[in-house]
Amino acid sequence: MPVAPPHGDPLAELVLTVLSQSTNDRNRDVAFARLRERFPSWEAVRDAPVEEIEEAIRPGGISKVKSVRIQAILRAIGDPLDLEWMCDAPIEDSRAYLCALPGVGRKTAACVLLFSHGLRDVPVDTHVSRVGTRLGLLRPNAPFEELHDAMVDLTPPGAELEFHVNLLRHGRRTCHAQRPACGACALRRMCPSRRDLQGPLR
Ligand code: SF4
């Protein structure tokens, strides 16, 4: 399945990931576009009155929380406001740095590392976690830290982005949270959860 290549802008990915919380992709993208249109640089976003950030990103939802969080992250990064060094740094250092920023956890860090520079990490969101657990790849109710470590371990090097995107799409389109479409699922013969959810295969 074709996937977008790494775009090379970790700071933009970090802000985009904050904007993606508790909303859909379309509203996230509208909020991000408005932010970029209204402010000429990330320094300008950092230094603006928080109400202006909140207004710009309002289409993305919970803008009061997200505006404060975005500015806190940008201030924590300091000068220069730049994460390009991550392209060549050891991934453990980059991950630890990102996870030390305000409100940033493993999933956000993985999004930044993978989507901006194609580095070896796999974001585990609610869809990826659900599908991975049902397929028996991930331990049920494991903490997020363990889920991310396990997902990286079982992903062949070079397949991180494709694996993430495919699990995400499968969760959205077929392996729904409430009513998974096991009868139409291409993975049902290898899925240990299919009987629990839809009865045994015939
Ligand atoms: S068989 Fe059902 S539970 Fe298993 S991956 Fe497919 S849709 Fe999900």
Boltz pocket constraint, residues with backbone or C-beta under 6 A from the ligand:
constraints:
  - pocket:
      binder: B
      contacts: [[A, 131], [A, 134], [A, 135], [A, 174], [A, 175], [A, 176], [A, 180], [A, 181], [A, 182], [A, 183], [A, 185], [A, 186], [A, 187], [A, 188], [A, 189], [A, 191], [A, 192], [A, 193], [A, 194], [A, 197]]
      max_distance: 6.0
